[in-house]
Amino acid sequence: MANADSKAAADDPTPVSPARGGQRALTLSVLGLGVITLGGLAWIISTTIGASDLEPHRILRLASAQYVDGKPIVAGDLAERAELPDPISESGDDDSEAAPDAPIDPADAEMLGDEASEQDDVEASWRSLRYFLIGAGRYAKADLLPSPRDRSEAMTQVIEPLRRSEALGFPDGRHAEAYRLLGLAYFELGQFVTAEQYLTQAMNSDLTLRTELLPRLAKAQAENNPIGESPEAALGTINEYLLDSALRDSKRAEAQKLKIELLIQASRYDDAQDLIEQTRELIQPAIREQAPWAISVEDHLKLHWSRQTIKRVIDSFDLPAGVQRIAGIPINRMNEIDSSYQRDLQIAITSLTRLRREAPPAIAAQTRLLAAQCHLLLEQENQALALMTQLRQQRPFRKSGLEGGISELELLSHAGRGADAVQTANFLIREVTQSRYLTLSDVERQALRDRVIESLNQLRDNGNAESAVALSRAAGPLLTPAIAMRQQGISYLVWAENALAGSRGADDDMSESDSALARARFRGAGEALSDAADLLFTTEDYLPTLWEAVVAFQRGRHFGRSIDLLQPYLRYEDRTRQSRGLVAHGRALLAQGEPERAIDSLVTCIVEFPRDPLRYDARLLASQAAIELGQSDQAMTWLRANLTDGRLAPQSPAWRDALHTLGDLLYSQAEAVAFEAQDKPTQERVDLLKEVEPKLTEANRRLWEAKERYWPSLMAQRAAYQLAQTERLLAQLPETEIELPGLANSVRRELRATANTRRQKALDRFTDLIDYLDERRLESELHPRQAALLRNCLVAKADVLAEMDRIGEAADTYRDLAFRYMNEPPCLEGLLGQSRMIRQLGRDREADLLIRQAAQIFRRIGPQYDDQFASMTRYDRREWQKYLDWMTDQLDQGES
């Protein structure tokens, strides 16, 4: 304990008072001794070895003597010069000239084997001694280094030779010392589980080491203790240490300091308070003499009292599992703090403020953190943030500065201050990578990663996904590269989702610019996640991360990259989970214009995974690929399978999309046949319409169901339009049959009534959809697809009225269309339709004027409407120009 404090003081370049300067002098003495020792090494090597080569065994004897003489550094460097033969090369071929077939007496063979075995044991002992001395020398060197980071890096070089010595069997009489060195090295590296094992072995091998090692063992046990659990093992160890009546007051006080900390951790506050008072009494004589160790203990007792107060308050809360914490303080709690606790917290803040002015920097850093925790409990976040910032900026940068910075990062993320959080993270990265006073154990590094990830989660939850992306990039050195890239990918995904949620309007639709922005962010997520997957190739997280990258790329419409990633995914993924990969592969190939290859992957999923729910998505995608290949019947087979499976609910997207797709496909096929039949003779036309009538009837039924189930989605509105058009197409068969010769008048009247009934249904459906869209238009701007539907409904309504010989009503509807879209492309359809109706009424001059008016309006339509000509009318701009020129030429010729 005292050695640890001496090193901490040596790390601190800040001047201290004479009362606190003894430890500095002690450390400088140790460093001077190290210099003298290294000089001794140089003298021994130059005078004893010189320019000649000594036998390795003689060097090791000399090194061993130096170790016994208390010069481990000299011993270690000598041992490193004693290069023993490699045991593998020693077992090579024998170059003896003895005849290979000469008989050997069994007794002689046994004797030779024993001699060889004995020789191997001797060589193993020499190698074990060499490794032990090398490890001991490296430990002695590392222990002299003032910088914690340099000391930690040097300690990593201690373990390997000592573990080799252990594998060969430690040298006789060196077991306890070797276990001790290994335990202390692992302790310095923060590998406390292993440190505990070796420290225990050292004490079991040599009982005289218990006084030295019990405090370290207690600390290792405390670090190994799970959060929230009582540190009983560590308390037992430190109690055993305190039973030693020969302990000096300084050692006993240091041990009681550790015990107080463990009692607070175990929530034994009364016991902790009693021990605080006992320790104060113990150190009073030394305090009067201004002993530096006693002043340090007194400072720590004040810190412990504040820690106890803070933990008492936290334990008084009824906290749910997984509650968010900042600097260890639960946030967003529902409990009110009792007035007595509030008073204690204020006392703690005052005491800590006073101590901060008087104490050395290492203590002052702890006072800032504890005071910040008190302010957080009192919901004074600004004061807490100021203290955390001061702690982060304190020099030299140590664990206390890191704690202040990470706590500041947590608080800023909680407050939604993303830009400030990123700035703090950048500062931390610079300090962590540059500071020689900072070294972290594996447990501390994992805790740090967890806190950074929680800050990222908080930023994402607060809608600061953009800042989370920047923070995940900045925090790479605090996280592992793989974790940093994965967190960046997750942040991009949330950022893209936020863009979708913020820009979606009615019917879950969004503008093309917003959609493009979201796609770019999904692609950013895919790139980050694929990089993370590459880094995780040898771990069990490889495939899950690779799949996340595939999904991100597909959501970003970057199907080519997803295909690249799906190849290794399908190669390595367990067969039971390959169905999603096959569906994704089929989707990507379909999007890339390879429907045949897409069907191969999708059919594999359908056939090999007949019970997997993803078979529905596979059928739906396979039907789309079949439609592209012109295989409509096969497409309809897959779509009907989805609708008749019996296990798929109508609320599911796969059932809904199958219904819409089937209705749309049936309608499109029927419409194509009806258009083809227009120029056929009457009988052929009737035959074609009769052939397509079953599909048209099914389309009518499917579209009606889609409209009823999913109204008022955009897909349902489109289904409503197609449903009206199917009624119109169904009217063509009875109307055509009227033209067949030999029919009785009664039959013709019945057929005409049937046709008019169908058209009236179509007219009513068009009118209902127009009324609905007009109401929506009054509330907000229509989506482009809704605007196109409205225009198509107006034209179709006028056309149906004309087909029903309601010419006047048709003319009025065309006129309304023209007025509604004045100086826009649909106006031309309205004017020309009105002209046709007026001409049928015998008003030719008025009809001609409407054609000339259409030509004038066409010239006034600006270039911004060029795209609408093709999407909302029958022609594009160039074709309209030709058509209207031809129409006006016809009028001019008629007048001349």
ZIFEN-V28533 format. One record per backbone hydrogen bond with DSSP energy under -0.5 kcal/mol. CO is the residue of the C=O (numbers start at 1). NH is the residue of the N-H. E is the energy in kcal/mol with one decimal. If there is no record, write none. Layout:
# ZIFEN-V28533
<<CO	NH	E> <CO	NH	E>>
This chain:
# ZIFEN-V28533
<<1	5	-2.0> <2	6	-2.3> <3	7	-2.3> <4	8	-2.2> <5	9	-2.3> <6	10	-2.2> <7	11	-1.9> <8	12	-0.7> <9	12	-0.9> <11	13	-0.7> <17	20	-1.4> <18	21	-1.4> <21	25	-1.6> <22	26	-2.0> <23	27	-2.2> <24	28	-2.2> <25	29	-1.9> <26	30	-2.0> <27	31	-2.4> <28	32	-2.3> <29	33	-2.3> <30	34	-1.9> <31	35	-1.8> <32	36	-2.2> <33	37	-2.6> <34	38	-2.3> <35	39	-2.0> <36	40	-2.2> <37	41	-2.0> <38	42	-2.0> <39	43	-2.0> <40	44	-2.5> <41	45	-2.5> <42	46	-2.2> <43	47	-2.5> <44	48	-2.6> <44	49	-0.7> <45	49	-1.1> <45	50	-2.1> <49	52	-1.2> <52	54	-0.5> <55	58	-0.7> <55	59	-1.9> <56	60	-2.3> <57	61	-2.1> <58	62	-2.3> <59	63	-2.8> <60	64	-2.9> <61	65	-2.2> <62	66	-2.2> <63	67	-2.2> <64	68	-2.4> <65	69	-1.7> <66	71	-2.5> <67	70	-1.9> <71	75	-2.3> <72	76	-2.6> <73	77	-2.3> <74	78	-2.3> <75	79	-2.4> <76	80	-1.8> <77	81	-0.9> <78	81	-0.9> <78	82	-0.8> <79	82	-0.7> <81	83	-1.4> <82	84	-0.9> <86	90	-1.6> <87	91	-0.7> <88	91	-0.9> <89	92	-1.4> <99	102	-1.7> <105	109	-2.4> <106	110	-2.2> <107	111	-2.2> <108	112	-2.8> <109	113	-2.3> <110	114	-2.3> <111	115	-2.5> <112	116	-2.6> <113	117	-2.5> <114	118	-2.7> <115	119	-2.5> <116	120	-2.4> <117	121	-2.2> <118	122	-2.1> <119	123	-2.3> <120	124	-2.4> <121	125	-2.0> <122	126	-2.1> <123	127	-2.5> <124	128	-2.7> <125	129	-2.6> <126	130	-2.5> <127	131	-2.7> <128	132	-2.5> <129	133	-2.6> <130	134	-2.4> <131	135	-2.6> <132	136	-2.8> <133	137	-2.6> <134	138	-2.5> <135	139	-2.2> <136	140	-2.1> <137	141	-2.2> <138	142	-2.7> <139	143	-2.5> <140	144	-0.6> <141	144	-1.1> <141	145	-0.6> <142	145	-1.1> <147	151	-2.9> <148	152	-2.5> <149	153	-2.7> <150	154	-2.4> <151	155	-2.1> <152	156	-1.2> <154	157	-1.4> <155	158	-1.4> <155	159	-1.0> <156	160	-0.6> <157	161	-0.5> <158	162	-1.3> <159	163	-2.7> <160	164	-1.8> <161	165	-2.3> <162	166	-2.2> <163	167	-2.1> <164	168	-1.7> <165	169	-1.1> <171	174	-2.4> <174	178	-2.7> <175	179	-2.7> <176	180	-2.4> <177	181	-2.7> <178	182	-2.5> <179	183	-2.8> <180	184	-2.7> <181	185	-2.5> <182	186	-2.7> <183	187	-1.9> <184	188	-2.4> <185	189	-1.8> <186	191	-2.4> <187	190	-1.3> <190	192	-1.4> <190	443	-0.6> <191	195	-2.3> <192	196	-2.6> <193	197	-1.5> <194	198	-2.2> <195	199	-2.8> <196	200	-2.1> <197	201	-2.0> <198	202	-2.5> <199	203	-2.2> <200	204	-2.2> <201	205	-1.8> <202	206	-1.8> <206	209	-1.8> <207	210	-1.5> <209	213	-2.7> <210	214	-2.6> <213	217	-2.8> <214	218	-2.6> <215	219	-2.2> <216	220	-2.6> <217	221	-2.6> <218	222	-2.3> <219	223	-2.4> <220	224	-1.9> <221	225	-0.8> <222	225	-0.6> <226	229	-2.0> <230	232	-2.1> <231	235	-2.3> <232	236	-2.5> <233	237	-2.1> <234	238	-2.5> <235	239	-2.2> <236	240	-1.9> <237	241	-1.9> <238	242	-2.1> <239	243	-0.8> <240	243	-0.7> <241	244	-1.5> <243	245	-0.7> <244	247	-1.2> <248	252	-2.7> <249	253	-2.8> <250	254	-2.0> <251	255	-2.2> <252	256	-2.7> <253	257	-2.0> <254	258	-1.7> <255	259	-2.3> <256	260	-2.6> <257	261	-1.9> <258	262	-2.1> <259	263	-2.6> <260	264	-2.4> <261	265	-2.0> <262	266	-1.9> <263	268	-2.8> <264	267	-1.7> <267	269	-1.2> <268	272	-2.1> <269	273	-2.7> <270	274	-2.4> <271	275	-2.3> <272	276	-2.2> <273	277	-2.0> <274	278	-2.4> <275	279	-2.6> <276	280	-2.0> <277	281	-2.0> <278	282	-2.2> <279	283	-2.0> <280	284	-0.7> <281	284	-0.7> <283	287	-2.5> <284	288	-2.3> <285	289	-1.1> <286	291	-2.6> <287	290	-1.7> <291	295	-2.1> <292	296	-2.3> <293	297	-2.1> <294	298	-2.7> <295	299	-2.2> <296	300	-2.1> <297	301	-2.2> <298	302	-1.6> <299	303	-1.8> <300	304	-2.7> <301	305	-2.1> <302	306	-1.7> <303	307	-2.5> <304	308	-2.7> <305	309	-2.0> <306	310	-2.5> <307	311	-2.6> <308	312	-2.2> <309	313	-1.9> <310	314	-2.2> <311	315	-2.7> <312	316	-1.0> <313	316	-0.6> <314	317	-1.6> <317	319	-1.0> <320	323	-1.2> <324	331	-2.7> <326	329	-2.2> <329	326	-2.6> <338	342	-2.3> <339	343	-2.1> <340	344	-2.1> <341	345	-2.5> <342	346	-2.1> <343	347	-2.3> <344	348	-2.6> <345	349	-2.4> <346	350	-2.3> <347	351	-2.7> <348	352	-2.7> <349	353	-2.2> <350	354	-2.1> <351	355	-2.4> <352	356	-2.3> <353	357	-1.1> <354	358	-0.9> <355	358	-0.7> <355	359	-2.8> <360	363	-0.6> <360	364	-2.7> <361	365	-2.4> <362	366	-1.1> <363	367	-2.0> <364	368	-1.9> <365	369	-1.8> <366	370	-2.4> <367	371	-2.6> <368	372	-2.4> <369	373	-2.1> <370	374	-2.1> <371	375	-2.4> <372	376	-2.2> <373	377	-2.2> <374	378	-1.7> <375	380	-3.4> <376	379	-1.6> <379	381	-0.7> <380	384	-1.9> <381	385	-2.7> <382	386	-2.1> <383	387	-1.9> <384	388	-2.3> <385	389	-2.4> <386	390	-2.1> <387	391	-2.4> <388	392	-2.4> <389	393	-1.9> <390	394	-0.5> <391	394	-0.9> <396	398	-0.6> <398	402	-2.1> <399	403	-2.8> <400	404	-2.4> <401	405	-2.5> <402	406	-2.9> <403	407	-2.2> <404	408	-2.2> <405	409	-2.5> <406	410	-2.1> <407	411	-2.4> <408	412	-2.7> <409	413	-2.3> <410	414	-2.3> <411	415	-1.8> <412	417	-2.5> <413	416	-1.1> <416	418	-1.5> <417	421	-2.1> <418	422	-2.3> <419	423	-2.1> <420	424	-2.4> <421	425	-2.3> <422	426	-2.4> <423	427	-1.9> <424	428	-2.5> <425	429	-2.6> <426	430	-2.0> <427	431	-2.3> <428	432	-3.3> <429	433	-2.2> <430	434	-1.3> <431	435	-2.8> <436	149	-2.0> <436	150	-0.5> <441	445	-2.7> <442	446	-2.2> <443	447	-2.3> <444	448	-2.4> <445	449	-2.4> <446	450	-2.5> <447	451	-1.9> <448	452	-2.2> <449	453	-2.8> <450	454	-2.2> <451	455	-2.0> <452	456	-2.2> <453	457	-2.6> <454	458	-2.3> <455	459	-2.4> <456	460	-2.5> <457	461	-2.7> <458	462	-1.8> <459	464	-3.1> <460	463	-1.4> <464	468	-2.0> <465	469	-2.2> <466	470	-1.9> <467	471	-2.9> <468	472	-2.6> <469	473	-1.6> <470	474	-2.5> <471	475	-2.8> <473	476	-1.2> <474	477	-0.5> <475	478	-0.9> <475	479	-1.9> <480	484	-2.9> <481	485	-2.5> <482	486	-2.3> <483	487	-2.8> <484	488	-2.1> <485	489	-2.3> <486	490	-2.6> <487	491	-2.3> <488	492	-2.3> <489	493	-2.2> <490	494	-2.4> <491	495	-2.5> <492	496	-2.6> <493	497	-2.6> <494	498	-2.6> <495	499	-1.8> <496	500	-2.2> <497	501	-2.9> <498	502	-2.4> <499	503	-1.2> <500	504	-1.3> <505	508	-1.1> <506	509	-1.1> <509	505	-3.2> <511	515	-2.3> <512	516	-2.5> <513	517	-2.0> <514	518	-2.4> <515	519	-2.4> <516	520	-2.1> <517	521	-1.7> <518	522	-2.4> <519	523	-2.3> <520	524	-2.0> <521	525	-2.2> <522	526	-2.3> <523	527	-2.5> <524	528	-2.2> <525	529	-2.7> <526	530	-2.4> <527	531	-2.1> <528	532	-2.2> <529	533	-2.4> <530	534	-2.0> <531	535	-1.7> <532	536	-1.2> <534	537	-1.1> <536	539	-2.3> <539	542	-1.3> <540	544	-0.5> <541	545	-2.0> <542	546	-2.6> <543	547	-2.6> <544	548	-1.9> <545	549	-1.9> <546	550	-2.1> <547	551	-2.5> <548	552	-2.3> <549	553	-2.5> <550	554	-2.3> <551	555	-2.4> <552	556	-1.6> <553	558	-3.0> <554	557	-1.3> <557	559	-1.0> <558	562	-1.4> <559	563	-2.1> <560	564	-1.7> <561	565	-1.8> <562	566	-2.0> <563	567	-1.2> <564	568	-0.7> <565	569	-1.6> <566	570	-2.8> <567	571	-1.2> <568	572	-2.2> <569	573	-2.5> <574	577	-2.0> <575	578	-1.6> <577	581	-0.5> <578	582	-2.4> <579	583	-2.3> <580	584	-2.4> <581	585	-2.5> <582	586	-2.5> <583	587	-2.6> <584	588	-2.4> <585	589	-2.5> <586	590	-2.4> <587	591	-2.2> <588	592	-1.7> <589	594	-2.8> <590	593	-1.3> <594	598	-2.1> <595	599	-2.5> <596	600	-1.6> <597	601	-1.8> <598	602	-2.5> <599	603	-3.1> <600	604	-1.7> <601	605	-1.7> <602	606	-2.3> <603	607	-2.9> <604	608	-2.7> <605	609	-1.6> <607	610	-0.5> <609	612	-1.2> <612	615	-2.1> <613	616	-1.5> <613	617	-0.5> <614	618	-2.3> <615	619	-2.4> <616	620	-2.2> <617	621	-2.6> <618	622	-2.7> <619	623	-2.5> <620	624	-1.6> <621	625	-2.2> <622	626	-2.5> <623	627	-2.3> <624	628	-1.9> <625	629	-1.5> <626	631	-3.1> <627	630	-1.3> <630	632	-1.1> <631	635	-2.1> <632	636	-2.7> <633	637	-1.8> <634	638	-1.9> <635	639	-2.2> <636	640	-2.7> <637	641	-1.8> <638	642	-1.6> <639	643	-1.6> <640	644	-1.9> <641	645	-0.8> <647	649	-0.6> <649	652	-1.9> <652	656	-2.5> <653	657	-3.1> <654	658	-1.8> <655	659	-2.3> <656	660	-2.3> <657	661	-2.7> <658	662	-2.6> <659	663	-2.5> <660	664	-2.6> <661	665	-2.6> <662	666	-2.7> <663	667	-2.2> <664	668	-2.6> <665	669	-2.4> <666	670	-2.2> <667	671	-2.8> <668	672	-2.2> <669	673	-2.1> <670	674	-2.6> <671	675	-2.4> <672	676	-2.2> <673	677	-2.1> <674	678	-0.6> <675	678	-0.8> <676	679	-0.6> <677	680	-1.6> <681	685	-2.9> <682	686	-2.6> <683	687	-2.4> <684	688	-2.5> <685	689	-2.4> <686	690	-2.4> <687	691	-2.1> <688	692	-1.8> <689	693	-1.0> <690	694	-0.6> <692	696	-2.4> <693	697	-2.8> <694	698	-2.5> <695	699	-2.8> <696	700	-2.2> <697	701	-2.0> <698	702	-3.0> <699	703	-2.8> <700	704	-1.9> <701	705	-2.0> <702	706	-2.5> <703	707	-2.4> <704	708	-2.5> <705	709	-2.6> <706	710	-2.0> <707	711	-0.8> <710	713	-2.4> <713	717	-2.3> <714	718	-2.3> <715	719	-2.2> <716	720	-2.2> <717	721	-1.8> <718	722	-2.5> <719	723	-2.5> <720	724	-1.9> <721	725	-1.9> <722	726	-2.1> <723	727	-1.7> <724	728	-1.6> <725	729	-2.4> <726	730	-2.8> <727	731	-1.0> <729	732	-1.5> <729	733	-0.5> <730	734	-0.7> <731	735	-1.6> <732	736	-2.2> <733	737	-2.4> <734	738	-1.2> <736	739	-1.4> <737	740	-1.5> <740	743	-0.8> <744	748	-2.2> <745	749	-2.9> <746	750	-2.1> <747	751	-2.7> <748	752	-2.9> <749	753	-2.3> <750	754	-2.2> <751	755	-2.5> <752	756	-2.6> <753	757	-2.4> <754	758	-2.2> <755	759	-2.4> <756	760	-2.6> <757	761	-2.1> <758	762	-2.3> <759	763	-3.0> <760	764	-2.7> <761	765	-2.4> <762	766	-2.6> <763	767	-2.4> <764	768	-2.6> <765	769	-2.2> <766	770	-2.4> <767	771	-2.5> <768	772	-2.3> <769	773	-2.5> <770	774	-2.4> <771	775	-2.0> <772	776	-2.1> <773	777	-2.2> <774	778	-1.3> <775	779	-1.1> <776	780	-2.5> <783	786	-0.6> <783	787	-2.7> <784	788	-2.2> <785	789	-2.0> <786	790	-2.6> <787	791	-2.2> <788	792	-2.5> <789	793	-2.7> <790	794	-2.2> <791	795	-2.2> <792	796	-2.9> <793	797	-2.7> <794	798	-1.9> <795	799	-2.5> <796	800	-2.5> <797	801	-2.2> <798	802	-2.1> <799	803	-2.5> <800	804	-1.8> <801	806	-2.9> <802	805	-1.9> <805	807	-1.2> <806	810	-2.3> <807	811	-2.8> <808	812	-2.2> <809	813	-2.2> <810	814	-2.5> <811	815	-2.2> <812	816	-2.4> <813	817	-2.0> <814	818	-2.1> <815	819	-2.5> <816	820	-2.5> <817	821	-1.7> <819	822	-1.1> <821	824	-2.0> <821	827	-0.7> <824	827	-1.9> <824	828	-0.5> <825	828	-1.7> <825	829	-0.7> <826	830	-1.9> <827	831	-2.5> <828	832	-2.4> <829	833	-2.3> <830	834	-2.4> <831	835	-2.3> <832	836	-2.1> <833	837	-2.0> <834	838	-2.8> <835	839	-2.3> <836	840	-1.7> <837	841	-1.2> <838	843	-2.3> <839	842	-1.6> <842	844	-0.9> <843	847	-1.9> <844	848	-2.6> <845	849	-2.1> <846	850	-1.7> <847	851	-1.5> <848	852	-2.2> <849	853	-2.5> <850	854	-2.1> <851	855	-1.9> <852	856	-2.1> <853	857	-2.6> <854	858	-2.3> <855	859	-1.4> <856	860	-0.9> <857	860	-0.7> <857	861	-1.0> <858	861	-0.8> <862	865	-1.8> <863	866	-1.9> <865	868	-0.7> <865	869	-1.0> <866	869	-0.7> <866	870	-0.7> <867	871	-1.3> <868	872	-2.7> <869	873	-1.2> <876	880	-2.4> <877	881	-2.2> <878	882	-2.0> <879	883	-2.7> <880	884	-2.9> <881	885	-2.1> <882	886	-2.3> <883	887	-2.4> <884	888	-2.6> <885	889	-2.2> <886	890	-2.2> <887	891	-1.9> <888	892	-2.6> <889	893	-2.6> <890	894	-1.9> <891	895	-2.1> <892	896	-2.0>>
